[in-house]
Amino acid sequence: ENLSHRLVEALADVFPDSQHVRSLGLKSANDRLVIQLAGFFDMVLVTKDHDFDDLVLLVPDAGRVLRLDLGNCTTGEVEQALRSAATELPTLFGESRLVALARR
């Protein structure tokens, strides 16, 4: 919810199966529900919210979380960061369920 829904379309070429919580009817949904659904559907939850750091460890069957540590930035900067990391994300996750992506 803290990232623009426009990113889904902008990144469709590198992340074709992406969804936004808004399009899934989960706007203002509880964080615990969102992370559980990410796990159920084997999706990576992309967020700037540090609350998911704890939830990924505490919630059984939680999905993987990619937390963006980009500070205040534009949607275009978020897009560029995700686009730049697209090929290395599978390696970054490895056995971990939490990866933080910072400014380069």
Contacts in CASP RR format, 6 or more apart in sequence:
PFRMAT RR
TARGET T0000
AUTHOR 0000-0000-0000
METHOD contacts of the structure
MODEL  1
ENLSHRLVEALADVFPDSQHVRSLGLKSANDRLVIQLAGFFDMVLVTKDH
DFDDLVLLVPDAGRVLRLDLGNCTTGEVEQALRSAATELPTLFGESRLVA
LARR
1 21 0 8 1.000
1 22 0 8 1.000
1 26 0 8 1.000
1 27 0 8 1.000
1 28 0 8 1.000
2 47 0 8 1.000
2 48 0 8 1.000
2 49 0 8 1.000
3 20 0 8 1.000
3 46 0 8 1.000
3 47 0 8 1.000
3 48 0 8 1.000
3 68 0 8 1.000
3 75 0 8 1.000
3 78 0 8 1.000
4 75 0 8 1.000
4 78 0 8 1.000
5 20 0 8 1.000
5 22 0 8 1.000
5 23 0 8 1.000
6 75 0 8 1.000
7 18 0 8 1.000
7 20 0 8 1.000
7 75 0 8 1.000
7 78 0 8 1.000
7 79 0 8 1.000
7 82 0 8 1.000
8 18 0 8 1.000
8 19 0 8 1.000
8 20 0 8 1.000
8 23 0 8 1.000
10 75 0 8 1.000
10 76 0 8 1.000
10 79 0 8 1.000
11 18 0 8 1.000
11 79 0 8 1.000
11 82 0 8 1.000
11 83 0 8 1.000
12 18 0 8 1.000
14 82 0 8 1.000
14 83 0 8 1.000
14 86 0 8 1.000
15 82 0 8 1.000
15 86 0 8 1.000
17 43 0 8 1.000
19 43 0 8 1.000
21 27 0 8 1.000
21 29 0 8 1.000
21 34 0 8 1.000
24 37 0 8 1.000
26 33 0 8 1.000
26 34 0 8 1.000
26 37 0 8 1.000
31 49 0 8 1.000
31 51 0 8 1.000
31 52 0 8 1.000
31 55 0 8 1.000
32 55 0 8 1.000
32 59 0 8 1.000
34 45 0 8 1.000
35 45 0 8 1.000
35 52 0 8 1.000
35 55 0 8 1.000
35 56 0 8 1.000
35 59 0 8 1.000
35 62 0 8 1.000
35 63 0 8 1.000
35 65 0 8 1.000
36 59 0 8 1.000
36 61 0 8 1.000
36 62 0 8 1.000
36 63 0 8 1.000
37 43 0 8 1.000
38 44 0 8 1.000
38 45 0 8 1.000
38 62 0 8 1.000
38 63 0 8 1.000
38 64 0 8 1.000
38 65 0 8 1.000
39 61 0 8 1.000
39 62 0 8 1.000
39 63 0 8 1.000
39 64 0 8 1.000
40 61 0 8 1.000
42 63 0 8 1.000
43 63 0 8 1.000
43 64 0 8 1.000
44 63 0 8 1.000
44 64 0 8 1.000
44 65 0 8 1.000
44 66 0 8 1.000
44 89 0 8 1.000
44 93 0 8 1.000
45 52 0 8 1.000
45 63 0 8 1.000
45 64 0 8 1.000
45 65 0 8 1.000
45 66 0 8 1.000
46 65 0 8 1.000
46 66 0 8 1.000
46 68 0 8 1.000
46 82 0 8 1.000
47 65 0 8 1.000
47 66 0 8 1.000
47 67 0 8 1.000
47 68 0 8 1.000
48 67 0 8 1.000
48 68 0 8 1.000
48 69 0 8 1.000
48 70 0 8 1.000
48 71 0 8 1.000
49 67 0 8 1.000
50 67 0 8 1.000
52 65 0 8 1.000
52 67 0 8 1.000
52 98 0 8 1.000
53 65 0 8 1.000
53 67 0 8 1.000
53 98 0 8 1.000
55 62 0 8 1.000
55 65 0 8 1.000
56 62 0 8 1.000
56 63 0 8 1.000
56 64 0 8 1.000
56 65 0 8 1.000
56 97 0 8 1.000
56 98 0 8 1.000
57 97 0 8 1.000
57 98 0 8 1.000
62 97 0 8 1.000
63 97 0 8 1.000
64 93 0 8 1.000
64 96 0 8 1.000
64 97 0 8 1.000
64 98 0 8 1.000
64 99 0 8 1.000
65 97 0 8 1.000
65 98 0 8 1.000
65 99 0 8 1.000
66 89 0 8 1.000
66 99 0 8 1.000
66 100 0 8 1.000
66 101 0 8 1.000
67 98 0 8 1.000
67 99 0 8 1.000
67 100 0 8 1.000
67 101 0 8 1.000
68 78 0 8 1.000
68 81 0 8 1.000
68 82 0 8 1.000
68 100 0 8 1.000
68 101 0 8 1.000
69 100 0 8 1.000
69 101 0 8 1.000
69 102 0 8 1.000
69 103 0 8 1.000
70 77 0 8 1.000
70 78 0 8 1.000
70 81 0 8 1.000
70 101 0 8 1.000
70 102 0 8 1.000
70 103 0 8 1.000
71 103 0 8 1.000
73 81 0 8 1.000
81 101 0 8 1.000
81 103 0 8 1.000
81 104 0 8 1.000
82 101 0 8 1.000
84 104 0 8 1.000
85 92 0 8 1.000
85 101 0 8 1.000
89 99 0 8 1.000
92 99 0 8 1.000
93 99 0 8 1.000
END
